[in-house]
Amino acid sequence: MDAVMGDDGLTRCGWGASTPDYAAYHDTEWGFGVTDDTRLFEKICLEGFQSGLSWLTILRKRQNFRTGFAGFDIETVAGFGEGDVERLLGDAGIVRHQGKIRSTINNAARAIELIEQHGTIAEFFWPYATFSNTPATDVPAVTETSTMLSKQLKQTGWSFVGPTTMYAFMQAMGLVNDHIGRCTVRDEAERSRRAAAEAVLGQAR
């Protein structure tokens, strides 16, 4: 994966320099550690909607998704009924895919079960975070860990959580650091994710 210097003089992972929307997302969110359950749940859902599309499409519609899905409040979304499905299918501001809409509602109920079992969504995912002092050079689309997480979630009833989707989730939420070595924000993202891991797991990484 190549690094690219933008017009602002900052060196980014190649994809992060391709559009202003991507640059902002790359510089402030992607790969930074997230421990908030609402944000973790939102990302799982949006990665599911992204399946077959570009992340840029979803990113540009993200606020519309947040409005339509009550800010991805887990309890609220779990209580959505057929009227909400019809409302969302009529919302041109989001991706109107009935299967993915129903999956989000289903996954909210599964998230509640996961929280009851593990305490928080963060406490389920962060033990699977990996840390290395060696910057990424070849970024995979799927790993053994993402495959295992996908299998675990599917076994408990989650949907639209394939291995590739789960690895994209891991990258975005800071469970791995796939910013390449020359990337301007790599070190900042690494500090953020190590702090997140310590906050959730109670020990420094």
C-alpha positions as CSV (number, residue, x, y, z in Angstrom):
1,M,0.0,0.0,0.0
2,D,1.5,3.3,-1.1
3,A,1.6,6.6,0.9
4,V,0.5,9.8,-0.8
5,M,1.3,13.4,0.0
6,G,-1.7,15.6,-0.2
7,D,-2.0,19.2,-1.2
8,D,-1.8,20.1,2.5
9,G,1.6,18.6,2.7
10,L,0.5,15.6,4.9
11,T,1.4,12.1,4.0
12,R,-1.5,9.6,4.2
13,C,-2.3,6.1,3.3
14,G,-3.2,6.2,-0.4
15,W,-6.9,5.8,-0.1
16,G,-7.0,8.5,2.6
17,A,-5.8,11.1,0.1
18,S,-8.3,10.3,-2.6
19,T,-11.2,12.7,-1.6
20,P,-11.7,15.4,1.1
21,D,-14.3,13.1,2.8
22,Y,-11.8,10.3,3.0
23,A,-9.0,12.5,4.2
24,A,-11.1,13.8,7.1
25,Y,-12.2,10.3,8.0
26,H,-8.7,8.9,7.7
27,D,-7.1,11.7,9.8
28,T,-9.5,11.6,12.7
29,E,-11.4,8.3,12.8
30,W,-10.0,5.3,10.9
31,G,-7.8,3.2,13.1
32,F,-8.3,5.3,16.3
33,G,-9.4,3.3,19.3
34,V,-13.2,3.2,20.0
35,T,-14.7,1.9,23.2
36,D,-18.2,3.4,23.0
37,D,-20.8,0.7,22.4
38,T,-23.0,2.9,20.3
39,R,-20.2,3.7,17.9
40,L,-19.1,0.1,17.8
41,F,-22.6,-1.0,17.0
42,E,-23.1,1.7,14.4
43,K,-19.9,0.7,12.6
44,I,-20.9,-3.0,12.5
45,C,-24.2,-2.0,11.0
46,L,-22.7,0.5,8.5
47,E,-20.1,-2.0,7.4
48,G,-23.0,-4.4,6.7
49,F,-24.7,-1.7,4.6
50,Q,-21.4,-1.1,2.8
51,S,-21.3,-4.7,1.5
52,G,-21.2,-4.5,-2.3
53,L,-20.8,-0.8,-2.2
54,S,-17.9,1.7,-1.6
55,W,-17.4,3.0,2.0
56,L,-17.4,6.5,0.5
57,T,-21.1,6.0,-0.4
58,I,-21.9,5.0,3.2
59,L,-19.7,7.7,4.7
60,R,-21.5,10.4,2.8
61,K,-24.9,9.0,3.9
62,R,-23.8,8.4,7.5
63,Q,-25.7,11.2,9.1
64,N,-28.8,10.1,7.3
65,F,-28.3,6.6,8.6
66,R,-27.9,8.1,12.1
67,T,-31.2,10.0,11.8
68,G,-33.1,7.0,10.4
69,F,-31.8,4.6,13.0
70,A,-32.2,6.8,16.1
71,G,-28.5,7.5,16.4
72,F,-27.9,3.7,16.5
73,D,-29.2,3.6,20.0
74,I,-29.2,-0.2,20.6
75,E,-32.3,-0.5,22.7
76,T,-34.3,1.8,20.4
77,V,-33.3,0.0,17.2
78,A,-34.0,-3.4,18.8
79,G,-37.6,-2.2,19.3
80,F,-38.1,-1.2,15.7
81,G,-41.1,-2.8,14.0
82,E,-42.6,-3.2,10.6
83,G,-43.6,0.5,10.5
84,D,-39.9,1.4,10.9
85,V,-38.9,-1.0,8.2
86,E,-41.3,0.7,5.8
87,R,-40.2,4.1,6.9
88,L,-36.6,3.3,6.2
89,L,-37.4,1.7,2.9
90,G,-38.9,5.0,1.9
91,D,-35.9,7.0,3.1
92,A,-33.9,8.1,0.0
93,G,-31.1,9.3,2.2
94,I,-29.9,5.8,3.1
95,V,-29.3,2.6,1.3
96,R,-32.8,1.1,0.9
97,H,-32.0,-2.6,1.2
98,Q,-34.7,-4.5,3.1
99,G,-32.3,-7.3,4.1
100,K,-29.7,-4.9,5.5
101,I,-32.4,-2.8,7.3
102,R,-33.8,-5.9,9.0
103,S,-30.3,-7.1,9.7
104,T,-29.6,-3.9,11.7
105,I,-32.7,-4.4,13.8
106,N,-31.8,-8.0,14.4
107,N,-28.3,-7.2,15.3
108,A,-29.5,-4.6,17.8
109,A,-31.3,-7.4,19.6
110,R,-28.2,-9.6,19.4
111,A,-26.1,-6.7,20.7
112,I,-28.3,-6.5,23.8
113,E,-27.6,-10.2,24.4
114,L,-23.9,-9.7,23.9
115,I,-23.9,-6.9,26.4
116,E,-25.8,-9.0,28.9
117,Q,-23.1,-11.7,28.5
118,H,-19.9,-9.6,28.3
119,G,-20.8,-6.3,30.0
120,T,-20.2,-4.2,27.0
121,I,-19.6,-4.6,23.2
122,A,-16.2,-3.2,23.8
123,E,-15.3,-5.9,26.3
124,F,-16.2,-8.5,23.7
125,F,-14.1,-7.1,20.9
126,W,-11.1,-5.5,22.5
127,P,-9.5,-8.8,23.7
128,Y,-9.0,-9.5,19.9
129,A,-7.0,-6.4,19.3
130,T,-3.4,-6.9,18.1
131,F,-0.4,-4.7,18.6
132,S,2.9,-4.4,16.9
133,N,5.7,-1.9,16.6
134,T,6.1,-2.7,13.0
135,P,4.0,-0.6,10.6
136,A,1.7,-2.2,8.1
137,T,3.0,-2.8,4.6
138,D,0.6,-5.3,3.1
139,V,-2.9,-4.7,4.3
140,P,-5.1,-7.9,4.1
141,A,-8.9,-8.0,3.4
142,V,-9.5,-10.8,5.9
143,T,-7.6,-12.4,8.7
144,E,-7.9,-15.5,10.9
145,T,-9.2,-13.3,13.7
146,S,-11.8,-11.6,11.6
147,T,-12.9,-15.0,10.3
148,M,-13.2,-16.3,13.9
149,L,-15.2,-13.3,15.0
150,S,-17.5,-13.6,12.0
151,K,-18.1,-17.2,12.9
152,Q,-18.8,-16.4,16.6
153,L,-21.2,-13.7,15.8
154,K,-23.1,-15.7,13.2
155,Q,-23.4,-18.6,15.6
156,T,-25.3,-16.2,18.0
157,G,-27.6,-14.9,15.3
158,W,-25.8,-11.8,13.9
159,S,-26.1,-11.2,10.2
160,F,-24.1,-9.3,7.5
161,V,-21.0,-9.9,9.6
162,G,-18.8,-11.8,7.1
163,P,-15.0,-12.1,7.6
164,T,-14.2,-9.2,5.3
165,T,-16.8,-7.0,7.0
166,M,-15.4,-7.8,10.4
167,Y,-11.9,-7.0,9.3
168,A,-13.0,-3.6,8.0
169,F,-14.7,-3.1,11.4
170,M,-11.5,-4.0,13.2
171,Q,-9.4,-1.6,11.0
172,A,-11.8,1.3,11.5
173,M,-12.3,0.9,15.3
174,G,-8.6,0.5,16.1
175,L,-8.4,-3.2,16.9
176,V,-5.6,-3.2,14.4
177,N,-3.5,-0.4,13.0
178,D,-3.2,-0.6,9.2
179,H,-1.9,3.0,8.8
180,I,1.3,2.5,6.9
181,G,4.7,3.6,8.4
182,R,4.9,6.9,6.5
183,C,1.4,7.9,7.3
184,T,1.2,11.2,9.3
185,V,-1.4,10.0,11.7
186,R,-0.1,6.4,12.3
187,D,1.5,7.2,15.7
188,E,-1.5,9.2,16.9
189,A,-3.8,6.4,16.0
190,E,-1.5,3.9,17.7
191,R,-1.5,5.9,21.0
192,S,-5.3,6.2,20.8
193,R,-5.9,2.4,20.3
194,R,-3.4,1.5,23.1
195,A,-5.3,3.9,25.4
196,A,-8.6,2.3,24.4
197,A,-7.3,-1.2,25.1
198,E,-6.0,-0.1,28.5
199,A,-9.3,1.5,29.3
200,V,-11.3,-1.6,28.4
201,L,-8.9,-4.4,29.5
202,G,-7.3,-2.7,32.5
203,Q,-3.7,-3.1,31.4
204,A,-1.3,-1.2,29.2
205,R,-0.3,-2.5,25.8
